[in-house]
């Protein structure tokens, strides 16, 4: 599974079009424009929905230009297997 985000670095204003690759609920890697970068996410809340499990999380992505660690809020739904 992949989740996407478009944010701006708080320090240098670099556009961070990031992608997080998720396997079984854990982020396996982050990339910005196809280049792997340091990133992490912290699940804050999980809610059951008819579509699956909705996860509210903090996403932390390191800017490749200035190396600042930027924190953003995000959410995604992990689909129920049928």
Residue pairs with C-beta under 8 A, 6 or more apart in sequence:
1 21
1 22
1 23
1 76
1 78
2 19
2 20
2 21
2 22
3 19
3 20
3 22
3 74
3 76
4 17
4 18
4 19
4 20
5 16
5 17
5 18
5 19
5 20
5 59
5 61
5 72
5 74
6 15
6 16
6 17
6 18
7 15
7 16
7 18
7 61
7 70
7 72
8 14
8 15
8 16
9 16
9 63
9 65
9 66
9 68
9 70
10 68
10 70
11 63
11 66
11 68
12 63
12 65
12 66
12 68
14 63
14 64
14 65
14 66
16 32
16 61
16 63
16 70
17 32
17 33
18 30
18 31
18 32
18 37
18 39
18 59
18 61
19 30
19 31
19 32
20 27
20 29
20 30
20 39
20 41
20 59
21 27
21 28
21 29
21 30
21 31
22 28
22 76
25 43
25 55
25 78
27 39
27 40
27 41
29 36
29 39
30 36
30 37
30 38
30 39
30 40
30 61
31 37
32 61
32 64
35 64
37 61
37 62
37 64
38 61
38 62
38 69
39 59
39 60
39 61
39 62
40 59
40 60
41 57
41 58
41 59
41 60
41 74
42 57
42 58
42 60
43 55
43 56
43 57
44 56
44 57
44 58
45 55
45 56
46 53
46 54
46 55
46 56
47 53
47 54
47 56
48 54
49 77
51 77
51 79
51 80
52 77
52 78
52 79
52 80
53 77
53 78
53 80
54 75
54 76
54 77
55 75
55 76
55 77
55 78
56 73
56 74
56 75
57 73
57 74
57 75
57 76
58 71
58 72
58 73
58 74
59 71
59 72
59 73
59 74
60 69
60 70
60 71
60 72
61 69
61 70
61 72
62 68
62 69
62 70
63 69
63 70
